[in-house]
């Protein structure tokens, strides 16, 4: 059988109510994939029917690590899956808000500009659901997510007494460690019943030394005797941080998180080249990044002291090459 022809999904809930949801979803068989891949559903109590190894995601460890009210409490796990993002986005209305899908191996992962890649074991790959009402702030949710990831790593290090792992944010949605990419965020949304259904995808390299680096490689370089970071602990810490940040974001706006965000990103006072379309030519200029605008683009100041909003041109793989600027 072709490897894409079917996939196994394990359903698990934190509470008895969420466990009942898992049973209902299995019995009704309502979960689907966009490409009509056959889905075989299991409850977590039936996992002995699946082939697992020591590197498989530990559902019990994750469930014991979360203490949230909404996010991460309903889990879908698969040993091998085309895309966690497709699972949550295609079944958004069937799943409780805050549901998360995790896989050990992902072979049709999604990125910006429709990039597709295969992710092996050792990466923390997950997607979860968020519901929002104000469309003006939906583009900012990716910044809340990226901040929650960086703070989750710090939180796990603190709790385990490990050296500080300084994961940084590269605008708009990449995660870097020691100058190398270790993760990224993808957010997509649809509008239904006067609400925005946001599907959030996160990839974070915890254990794979190639092709760049990973969290545990850096940790071992700093302290060879340290215990290693675990995907389940990072995911649990992420939802704790995200739920807190999300509530602040909805109640008080992104301003409530800006100070922490700017301490975590790579771009304060960074000089970048922008492009400005004139009548029949494109003029390049150098500006200095100051922060974010209210719409989530980059706020910069030119040598002429004029403030500009910087937007990606939609073509460059590196968002900092050929940014378009607009006076504000």
C-alpha positions as CSV (number, residue, x, y, z in Angstrom):
1,X,0.0,0.0,0.0
2,X,1.3,3.5,-0.8
3,X,2.5,5.3,2.3
4,X,0.0,8.1,1.7
5,X,-3.0,5.7,1.4
6,X,-3.9,5.6,5.1
7,X,-2.9,7.0,8.5
8,X,-3.5,6.2,12.1
9,X,-4.8,8.8,14.6
10,X,-4.9,8.4,18.3
11,X,-7.4,10.6,20.2
12,X,-6.9,11.5,23.9
13,X,-8.5,14.0,26.3
14,X,-7.2,15.5,29.5
15,X,-10.6,15.3,31.3
16,X,-13.5,12.8,31.3
17,X,-15.5,15.3,29.1
18,X,-12.7,15.4,26.5
19,X,-12.3,11.7,26.7
20,X,-16.0,11.4,25.9
21,X,-15.4,13.7,22.9
22,X,-12.6,11.3,21.7
23,X,-15.0,8.3,21.9
24,X,-17.7,10.2,20.0
25,X,-15.4,11.2,17.2
26,X,-14.1,7.7,16.9
27,X,-17.6,6.2,16.9
28,X,-19.0,8.7,14.4
29,X,-16.0,8.6,12.1
30,X,-16.4,12.2,11.2
31,X,-12.7,13.1,10.9
32,X,-11.5,13.5,7.3
33,X,-8.5,14.6,5.3
34,X,-8.7,16.8,2.3
35,X,-7.1,14.2,0.0
36,X,-9.5,11.5,1.2
37,X,-6.7,9.6,2.8
38,X,-8.2,6.7,4.8
39,X,-8.1,7.4,8.6
40,X,-7.9,4.7,11.2
41,X,-8.9,6.0,14.7
42,X,-7.8,4.8,18.1
43,X,-8.4,5.9,21.6
44,X,-5.3,6.2,23.8
45,X,-6.3,3.1,25.7
46,X,-6.0,1.2,22.4
47,X,-2.4,2.3,21.6
48,X,-1.0,-1.2,22.0
49,X,-2.4,-1.8,18.5
50,X,0.1,0.7,17.1
51,X,3.8,0.1,16.5
52,X,5.7,2.5,18.7
53,X,9.3,2.9,19.9
54,X,11.2,4.9,22.5
55,X,11.3,7.9,20.1
56,X,7.5,8.1,19.8
57,X,5.6,11.0,21.3
58,X,4.7,10.1,25.0
59,X,1.1,11.0,25.4
60,X,1.0,10.4,29.1
61,X,4.0,12.6,29.7
62,X,2.4,15.4,27.7
63,X,-1.0,15.1,29.4
64,X,0.7,15.1,32.8
65,X,2.6,18.3,31.9
66,X,-0.4,20.5,31.0
67,X,-2.6,22.5,33.4
68,X,-4.4,24.7,30.9
69,X,-8.1,25.5,30.8
70,X,-8.6,25.3,27.0
71,X,-5.5,24.7,24.8
72,X,-3.8,21.4,24.4
73,X,-6.4,19.4,26.4
74,X,-7.6,17.4,23.4
75,X,-4.8,15.6,21.6
76,X,-4.6,13.9,18.3
77,X,-1.3,11.9,17.8
78,X,-0.1,10.1,14.7
79,X,3.2,8.1,14.3
80,X,3.3,9.3,10.6
81,X,1.2,11.9,9.0
82,X,1.1,14.0,5.8
83,X,0.5,17.3,7.7
84,X,-0.8,18.1,11.2
85,X,-2.0,21.4,9.8
86,X,-4.3,19.6,7.3
87,X,-5.8,17.5,10.1
88,X,-6.9,20.5,12.3
89,X,-7.8,22.9,9.5
90,X,-9.9,20.3,7.6
91,X,-11.7,19.2,10.8
92,X,-11.9,22.5,12.6
93,X,-15.6,22.5,13.2
94,X,-15.6,18.9,14.6
95,X,-12.8,19.5,17.2
96,X,-12.9,21.4,20.5
97,X,-11.2,24.8,20.3
98,X,-7.6,24.4,21.4
99,X,-7.3,20.9,20.0
100,X,-3.7,19.9,19.0
101,X,-2.4,17.4,16.5
102,X,1.1,16.0,16.9
103,X,3.1,13.6,14.7
104,X,6.5,12.0,14.9
105,X,7.1,12.0,11.1
106,X,5.5,14.5,8.7
107,X,6.0,14.0,5.0
108,X,4.0,16.9,3.5
109,X,4.6,19.7,5.9
110,X,3.5,23.2,4.9
111,X,5.4,26.5,5.0
112,X,5.0,29.9,3.6
113,X,4.9,30.4,-0.2
114,X,3.5,26.8,-0.4
115,X,6.9,25.2,0.5
116,X,6.6,21.5,1.3
117,X,9.1,19.4,3.2
118,X,9.6,16.1,5.1
119,X,10.3,16.2,8.8
120,X,11.9,13.2,10.5
121,X,11.7,12.0,14.1
122,X,13.2,14.4,16.5
123,X,11.2,17.4,15.5
124,X,8.3,18.7,17.6
125,X,5.6,19.2,14.9
126,X,2.1,20.2,15.9
127,X,-0.9,22.2,14.9
128,X,-3.8,23.5,17.0
129,X,-7.0,25.5,16.7
130,X,-7.8,29.0,17.8
131,X,-11.0,31.0,17.4
132,X,-11.0,34.8,17.1
133,X,-13.6,37.5,16.4
134,X,-11.6,40.6,15.5
135,X,-10.1,40.1,12.0
136,X,-7.9,43.1,12.4
137,X,-5.7,41.3,14.9
138,X,-5.7,37.8,13.3
139,X,-2.3,38.6,11.5
140,X,-0.7,39.2,14.9
141,X,-1.4,35.8,16.3
142,X,1.8,34.4,14.7
143,X,3.8,36.7,16.9
144,X,2.0,35.5,20.1
145,X,2.7,31.9,19.1
146,X,6.4,32.5,18.3
147,X,6.8,34.3,21.7
148,X,5.1,31.4,23.5
149,X,7.6,28.9,21.9
150,X,10.7,30.9,23.0
151,X,9.3,31.4,26.5
152,X,8.3,27.7,26.7
153,X,11.9,26.6,26.0
154,X,13.2,28.9,28.7
155,X,10.5,27.7,31.2
156,X,11.5,24.0,30.7
157,X,15.2,24.8,31.1
158,X,14.4,26.7,34.3
159,X,12.3,23.9,35.7
160,X,14.9,21.2,34.9
161,X,17.8,23.3,36.1
162,X,19.4,23.4,32.6
163,X,21.5,26.0,31.0
164,X,19.7,28.9,29.2
165,X,18.8,28.1,25.6
166,X,18.3,31.5,23.8
167,X,15.9,30.8,21.0
168,X,15.2,34.0,19.0
169,X,12.4,35.2,16.7
170,X,13.2,36.2,13.2
171,X,10.2,38.2,11.8
172,X,7.7,37.3,10.8
173,X,7.5,33.6,11.7
174,X,10.9,31.8,12.0
175,X,12.8,30.7,15.1
176,X,16.6,30.9,15.3
177,X,19.3,29.5,17.7
178,X,22.9,30.7,17.4
179,X,22.2,32.2,14.0
180,X,20.6,29.0,12.6
181,X,17.0,28.2,11.9
182,X,15.5,25.7,14.3
183,X,11.8,26.3,13.7
184,X,8.9,28.1,12.2
185,X,5.2,29.0,12.5
186,X,2.4,28.9,10.0
187,X,-1.1,30.4,10.6
188,X,-4.0,30.1,8.3
189,X,-7.6,31.2,8.8
190,X,-11.1,30.9,7.4
191,X,-14.2,33.0,8.3
192,X,-17.3,31.2,9.3
193,X,-20.3,32.1,11.5
194,X,-18.9,35.5,12.2
195,X,-15.7,34.1,13.7
196,X,-12.2,33.4,12.3
197,X,-11.1,29.8,12.5
198,X,-7.3,30.0,12.9
199,X,-5.2,26.9,12.4
200,X,-1.7,27.3,13.9
201,X,1.2,25.1,12.8
202,X,4.6,24.9,14.6
203,X,7.8,23.1,13.9
204,X,10.7,23.0,16.3
205,X,13.8,21.0,15.9
206,X,14.5,19.4,19.3
207,X,16.8,16.5,18.4
208,X,18.0,16.5,14.8
209,X,21.5,17.8,14.4
210,X,21.0,18.2,10.6
211,X,20.6,20.1,8.4
212,X,21.4,23.1,10.7
213,X,21.3,22.5,14.5
214,X,18.8,21.6,17.2
215,X,18.0,22.5,20.8
216,X,19.6,19.4,22.4
217,X,22.8,19.8,20.3
218,X,23.3,23.3,21.6
219,X,22.4,22.1,25.1
220,X,25.0,19.3,25.0
221,X,27.6,21.8,23.7
222,X,27.0,24.1,26.7
223,X,26.7,21.3,29.3
224,X,27.5,17.7,28.2
225,X,26.2,16.2,31.4
226,X,22.8,17.9,31.2
227,X,19.6,16.0,30.8
228,X,18.0,16.6,27.4
229,X,14.9,18.5,26.5
230,X,11.8,16.5,25.7
231,X,9.2,17.4,23.1
232,X,6.3,16.6,25.4
233,X,7.6,18.9,28.1
234,X,8.2,21.8,25.6
235,X,4.7,21.3,24.2
236,X,3.1,21.3,27.6
237,X,5.0,24.5,28.6
238,X,4.1,26.1,25.2
239,X,0.3,25.8,25.9
240,X,0.7,27.1,29.4
241,X,2.5,30.2,28.0
242,X,0.3,30.6,24.9
243,X,-2.9,30.5,26.9
244,X,-1.6,33.2,29.2
245,X,-0.3,35.3,26.3
246,X,-3.5,34.8,24.2
247,X,-5.7,36.1,27.0
248,X,-3.5,39.2,27.4
249,X,-3.5,39.7,23.6
250,X,-7.3,39.5,23.3
251,X,-8.0,41.6,26.4
252,X,-5.3,44.3,26.1
253,X,-3.9,44.0,22.5
254,X,-0.4,43.1,21.4
255,X,1.0,46.2,23.2
256,X,0.8,44.1,26.4
257,X,3.4,41.7,24.9
258,X,5.6,44.0,22.9
259,X,8.3,44.6,25.5
260,X,8.9,40.9,25.9
261,X,8.6,40.3,22.1
262,X,11.2,42.9,21.4
263,X,13.6,41.4,23.9
264,X,13.2,38.1,22.1
265,X,13.4,39.1,18.4
266,X,16.5,39.7,16.3
267,X,15.7,43.0,14.7
268,X,15.9,46.0,17.1
269,X,17.9,48.7,15.4
270,X,18.7,46.4,12.5
271,X,19.6,48.2,9.2
272,X,17.8,46.7,6.2
273,X,17.5,47.5,2.5
274,X,14.1,48.5,1.2
275,X,12.7,49.1,-2.2
276,X,10.4,51.9,-3.1
277,X,8.5,51.9,-6.4
278,X,8.8,55.1,-8.4
279,X,7.3,55.9,-11.8
280,X,9.4,53.6,-13.9
281,X,12.0,52.3,-11.5
282,X,12.7,50.8,-8.1
283,X,14.8,52.8,-5.6
284,X,16.6,51.1,-2.8
285,X,17.0,52.7,0.6
286,X,18.5,51.8,3.9
287,X,16.3,52.1,7.0
288,X,16.5,51.2,10.7
289,X,13.9,48.9,12.3
290,X,12.1,50.3,15.3
291,X,9.4,47.7,16.0
292,X,6.1,46.7,14.7
293,X,3.2,48.7,13.3
294,X,-0.4,48.2,14.5
295,X,-1.0,45.9,11.4
296,X,1.9,43.7,12.3
297,X,4.4,44.9,9.6
298,X,7.8,46.3,10.5
299,X,8.1,49.9,11.7
300,X,11.3,51.6,10.5
301,X,12.9,55.0,10.4
302,X,14.8,56.4,7.5
303,X,17.9,58.6,7.5
304,X,15.5,61.4,6.7
305,X,13.7,60.7,10.0
306,X,10.6,59.7,8.1
307,X,8.7,56.7,9.6
308,X,8.0,53.8,7.2
309,X,5.9,50.6,7.3
310,X,7.9,47.7,5.7
311,X,6.1,44.9,3.9
312,X,7.6,41.8,2.2
313,X,7.5,41.9,-1.6
314,X,6.0,38.4,-1.8
315,X,8.8,37.1,-3.9
316,X,12.0,36.9,-1.8
317,X,12.6,33.8,0.3
318,X,14.5,36.0,2.8
319,X,12.0,38.6,4.0
320,X,14.8,41.1,4.6
321,X,15.8,41.4,1.0
322,X,13.8,43.8,-1.0
323,X,11.3,44.9,1.6
324,X,8.7,47.4,0.3
325,X,8.4,50.5,2.3
326,X,5.4,52.9,2.7
327,X,5.4,56.2,4.5
328,X,3.3,56.5,7.6
